[in-house]
Amino acid sequence: QSHLMPAGATPEDQAAQAEAWTAATAYAALLHDIGKIAVDLEVEHADGSAWHPWHGPLRKPYRFRYRKDREYRLHTAAAGLLYRQLLDREILDWLSGYPTLWAALLYVLAGQYEHAGVLGEIVTQADRASVAQELGGDPGKAMAAPKHALQRKLLDGLRYLLKEELRLNQPQASDGWLTQEALWLVSKTVSDKLRAHLLSQGIDGIPANNTAVFNVLQDHGMLQPTADGKAIWKATVTSDA
């Protein structure tokens, strides 16, 4: 609601295009990750035969697993394999009648947010807000807990470290990486720093070992568990440097 689109158009044109831009924003946000089911998952029927999204609806019992070797960001390039199945001819005819909107929507669905203008910014912000809510479980509950509650101490400590101490997205050694999908933290480094910070503040009751720290964070929805319910993920970090 805080954006008038398309930018620079007359108020009359903006009013006339409001419904189309609202629809395009919804479609872009809902479909920007749809490529994941094509490239991040392996799906097979109960008889072992492979299923791909372009085969149509799943009509028989199936199972799926996440690809261990998935290529991060490939899903943005794969969206084109799928969104045509959800946006029909009538919708595409309507949206393509607005050249600025049409270009922005195609750029978002191709993962080229840098060319998508305000529409790309809105989808990126919405995605980060959604991920933060998902990864945090319900951070509001932890913040509503009494200040002496352990989960509140740990959450406050993590927020302090993120703001003041942790080095994120560095070209060389990093304490963590903030991506569009998640905040990844080096487990031992961060848990040691978290414990040290809280102890330096005179806060007692902090678990003496990392496993207990992870258990508390996970129990209160502040960590996203792995597929087998663990706290520690294995990740491959690559850098040009």
C-alpha positions as CSV (number, residue, x, y, z in Angstrom):
1,Q,0.0,0.0,0.0
2,S,3.0,2.3,0.4
3,H,3.9,2.1,-3.3
4,L,2.2,3.9,-6.2
5,M,2.8,1.9,-9.4
6,P,3.9,2.2,-12.0
7,A,6.3,4.8,-10.7
8,G,6.2,8.1,-12.5
9,A,2.8,7.5,-14.0
10,T,-0.1,10.0,-13.6
11,P,-2.5,9.4,-10.7
12,E,-5.1,8.5,-13.2
13,D,-3.0,5.8,-14.8
14,Q,-1.9,4.4,-11.4
15,A,-5.5,4.1,-10.4
16,A,-6.5,2.4,-13.6
17,Q,-3.6,-0.1,-13.2
18,A,-4.0,-0.7,-9.5
19,E,-5.8,-4.1,-9.8
20,A,-3.3,-5.4,-12.3
21,W,-0.3,-4.4,-10.1
22,T,-1.9,-5.9,-7.1
23,A,-2.4,-9.2,-8.9
24,A,1.1,-9.2,-10.3
25,T,2.5,-8.6,-6.9
26,A,0.6,-11.6,-5.5
27,Y,1.5,-13.8,-8.4
28,A,5.2,-12.8,-8.1
29,A,5.3,-13.5,-4.4
30,L,3.5,-16.8,-4.5
31,L,5.4,-18.2,-7.5
32,H,8.9,-16.9,-7.0
33,D,10.0,-20.2,-5.3
34,I,7.8,-22.6,-7.3
35,G,10.9,-23.9,-9.2
36,K,12.0,-25.6,-6.0
37,I,9.7,-28.5,-6.6
38,A,11.4,-29.1,-10.0
39,V,15.1,-28.9,-9.0
40,D,15.3,-29.1,-5.1
41,L,13.2,-32.2,-4.7
42,E,13.3,-35.8,-6.1
43,V,9.8,-37.2,-6.3
44,E,8.9,-40.8,-7.2
45,H,5.8,-42.9,-7.3
46,A,5.5,-45.9,-5.0
47,D,6.6,-48.2,-7.9
48,G,9.9,-46.2,-8.2
49,S,9.0,-44.3,-11.4
50,A,10.1,-40.7,-11.4
51,W,7.6,-37.8,-11.3
52,H,8.3,-34.3,-12.5
53,P,6.0,-31.3,-12.1
54,W,5.5,-31.0,-15.9
55,H,3.9,-34.5,-15.8
56,G,0.8,-33.0,-14.3
57,P,-1.0,-33.8,-11.0
58,L,0.2,-36.6,-8.7
59,R,-2.5,-39.2,-8.8
60,K,-0.8,-42.2,-7.2
61,P,1.1,-42.7,-3.8
62,Y,4.5,-41.0,-3.9
63,R,7.5,-40.2,-1.8
64,F,10.0,-37.4,-2.0
65,R,13.4,-36.3,-0.7
66,Y,15.5,-33.2,-0.8
67,R,18.5,-33.3,-3.1
68,K,21.7,-33.2,-1.1
69,D,23.6,-31.7,-4.1
70,R,21.0,-29.0,-4.8
71,E,22.3,-25.9,-6.5
72,Y,21.3,-22.8,-4.6
73,R,19.4,-20.3,-6.8
74,L,18.7,-22.8,-9.5
75,H,15.1,-22.8,-8.5
76,T,14.7,-19.2,-9.6
77,A,15.7,-20.2,-13.1
78,A,13.4,-23.1,-13.0
79,A,10.2,-21.1,-12.3
80,G,9.6,-20.8,-16.0
81,L,9.0,-24.6,-16.2
82,L,6.0,-24.2,-14.0
83,Y,4.2,-20.9,-13.6
84,R,2.5,-21.3,-17.0
85,Q,0.6,-24.2,-15.5
86,L,-0.8,-21.8,-12.9
87,L,-1.2,-18.5,-14.8
88,D,-3.7,-19.3,-17.6
89,R,-4.1,-17.6,-21.0
90,E,-6.6,-15.1,-19.7
91,I,-4.5,-13.9,-16.9
92,L,-1.4,-13.6,-19.1
93,D,-3.3,-11.7,-21.8
94,W,-4.5,-9.3,-19.1
95,L,-1.1,-8.7,-17.5
96,S,0.8,-8.5,-20.8
97,G,-1.3,-5.5,-21.7
98,Y,0.7,-3.4,-19.2
99,P,4.3,-3.3,-20.5
100,T,6.1,-2.0,-17.4
101,L,4.2,-4.5,-15.1
102,W,4.8,-7.3,-17.6
103,A,8.5,-6.8,-17.7
104,A,8.8,-6.6,-14.0
105,L,6.8,-9.8,-13.4
106,L,8.8,-11.7,-16.0
107,Y,12.1,-10.5,-14.4
108,V,10.9,-11.7,-10.9
109,L,9.8,-15.1,-12.2
110,A,13.2,-15.4,-13.9
111,G,15.0,-14.6,-10.6
112,Q,16.4,-11.3,-12.0
113,Y,15.3,-9.1,-9.1
114,E,17.8,-6.4,-10.0
115,H,15.8,-5.6,-13.1
116,A,12.4,-5.9,-11.6
117,G,12.2,-2.5,-9.9
118,V,9.7,-1.9,-7.2
119,L,8.0,-5.3,-7.8
120,G,11.3,-7.1,-7.1
121,E,11.9,-5.1,-4.0
122,I,8.4,-5.9,-2.6
123,V,8.8,-9.6,-3.3
124,T,12.3,-9.7,-1.7
125,Q,11.1,-7.9,1.4
126,A,8.0,-10.1,1.7
127,D,10.2,-13.2,1.3
128,R,12.6,-12.1,4.0
129,A,9.7,-11.3,6.4
130,S,8.1,-14.7,5.7
131,V,11.4,-16.6,6.2
132,A,12.0,-14.7,9.5
133,Q,8.6,-15.6,10.7
134,E,9.1,-19.3,9.6
135,L,12.6,-19.6,11.1
136,G,11.6,-17.9,14.3
137,G,8.7,-20.1,14.9
138,D,7.0,-17.4,17.0
139,P,9.7,-15.0,18.2
140,G,6.9,-13.0,19.8
141,K,6.4,-15.7,22.3
142,A,10.0,-15.7,23.3
143,M,10.0,-12.0,23.7
144,A,6.8,-12.2,25.7
145,A,8.5,-14.6,28.2
146,P,9.8,-13.1,31.4
147,K,13.2,-11.5,31.1
148,H,14.6,-14.2,33.4
149,A,13.4,-17.0,31.2
150,L,16.2,-18.9,29.5
151,Q,14.7,-18.6,26.0
152,R,14.3,-14.8,26.4
153,K,18.0,-14.5,27.5
154,L,19.2,-16.6,24.5
155,L,17.1,-14.6,22.0
156,D,18.2,-11.3,23.4
157,G,21.8,-12.5,23.3
158,L,21.6,-13.6,19.7
159,R,20.1,-10.3,18.7
160,Y,23.0,-8.5,20.4
161,L,25.6,-10.7,18.7
162,L,24.0,-10.2,15.3
163,K,23.9,-6.4,15.7
164,E,27.3,-5.9,17.3
165,E,29.7,-8.7,16.9
166,L,29.1,-11.4,14.3
167,R,30.7,-11.0,10.9
168,L,28.2,-12.1,8.2
169,N,28.7,-12.6,4.5
170,Q,32.4,-11.9,4.6
171,P,34.6,-12.7,1.5
172,Q,36.7,-14.9,3.8
173,A,36.1,-16.1,7.3
174,S,32.5,-15.5,8.5
175,D,30.5,-16.2,11.6
176,G,27.4,-16.7,9.4
177,W,25.7,-16.0,6.1
178,L,22.4,-14.2,5.6
179,T,20.7,-15.4,2.4
180,Q,17.3,-14.6,1.0
181,E,16.1,-17.9,2.5
182,A,17.8,-18.2,5.9
183,L,20.3,-17.0,8.4
184,W,23.0,-19.6,8.7
185,L,25.3,-19.4,11.7
186,V,28.5,-21.4,12.4
187,S,27.2,-23.5,15.3
188,K,30.1,-23.8,17.7
189,T,31.4,-20.3,17.1
190,V,28.1,-18.6,17.7
191,S,27.0,-20.8,20.6
192,D,30.4,-20.1,22.3
193,K,30.1,-16.4,21.7
194,L,26.5,-16.4,22.9
195,R,27.4,-18.2,26.2
196,A,30.4,-15.8,26.7
197,H,28.3,-12.7,26.1
198,L,25.6,-13.8,28.5
199,L,28.1,-14.7,31.2
200,S,29.8,-11.4,30.8
201,Q,26.5,-9.7,31.5
202,G,26.2,-11.6,34.8
203,I,23.4,-13.8,33.5
204,D,23.3,-17.2,35.1
205,G,21.5,-20.4,34.3
206,I,23.2,-20.6,30.8
207,P,23.7,-24.3,29.7
208,A,27.4,-25.3,30.0
209,N,27.4,-27.3,26.7
210,N,26.3,-26.4,23.2
211,T,23.9,-29.3,22.8
212,A,21.8,-28.0,25.6
213,V,21.8,-24.5,24.1
214,F,20.7,-25.9,20.7
215,N,17.9,-27.9,22.5
216,V,16.5,-24.8,24.1
217,L,16.6,-22.8,20.9
218,Q,15.0,-25.6,19.0
219,D,12.3,-26.3,21.6
220,H,11.2,-22.7,21.4
221,G,11.1,-22.5,17.6
222,M,14.2,-20.3,17.2
223,L,16.1,-22.9,15.1
224,Q,14.8,-24.6,12.0
225,P,15.3,-28.4,12.4
226,T,16.9,-30.5,9.8
227,A,14.9,-33.3,8.0
228,D,15.8,-35.7,10.9
229,G,15.0,-33.2,13.6
230,K,18.5,-32.1,14.4
231,A,19.8,-28.6,15.0
232,I,23.0,-28.7,13.0
233,W,22.9,-28.4,9.2
234,K,25.7,-29.3,6.9
235,A,26.3,-26.6,4.3
236,T,28.7,-26.0,1.5
237,V,30.0,-22.4,1.4
238,T,31.5,-21.2,-1.9
239,S,33.2,-17.9,-2.6
240,D,35.1,-16.4,-5.5
241,A,37.7,-15.4,-2.8
